[in-house]
């Protein structure tokens, strides 16, 4: 995705992608939990990954995004 900064277009950073993907997965899994409560495990998994990345400064999604060529 591209965002506009001072009239210039810039590609999204890894951290912006992490927030977008994590937030989307949480909202999707919460919606799916209305059908089957087991989907809440996915919500918990995403939350735990975000929590551990705050302490370890390592996120599996960032590893994947780097391989895909997303800028830091």
N, C-alpha and C positions, 0 to 999 in steps of 0.2 A: 504494500500500500504506500501511498505517497501523501505527505502532509505539506501544507503551505506555511512557510515561515518568512515573514516580511516580503511576501510576493514571490518567493522562490520555492520551488518544489524540492522536498527532501524525502528520501526513503525512511521508513520507520526503523527505529533501533530495536535491538534484541529485547530490551526491557519493555518497550511498548508492546511488542508481540507477545511477550510472556503474560502481561496483564490482560491483553485482549483474549488470548487463548484460555487462560485460567478462569477468567470471569465468565467466558462463554460456556466452558465445561461445567462450571458450578451451576449456572442458570439452567442449562439443559438437563443436568442430572437432577436438579431440584424439581423441574417440571416432570421428568420421567418418574420421580419418586411418588407422584400422585397415582401412577398406574401400578408401580411395584416399589415398595419401600427399600428394596435391596439397592436401588440406584444411589441411596444416600452414602453407600460405601465409596462410590466414586467421588462424591463431594468431599468426604473425609480424606480420601487419598490426595486430592488436589490441595486441600488445606494443609495436610501434613507435609507435603512437598514444599509448599511455600514457607512453612514454618522452619523446616530444616534448612532451607536455602538461606534464610535470614542469619542462621548461626554458622553455617559451613561455607557460605558464599559459593555454593555449587548447586546448579540446577540442571537436571537432565534435559529439560526443554531447551536451554541455552546451548547445550552441546549439539543438539539436533539443528538448531537455528544457525549455528556457526557452520555446520556442514552444508547447509543450504545456502550459505553465502550472505546471510543477513548481517548488516554492519553493527558494530558495537555502538 
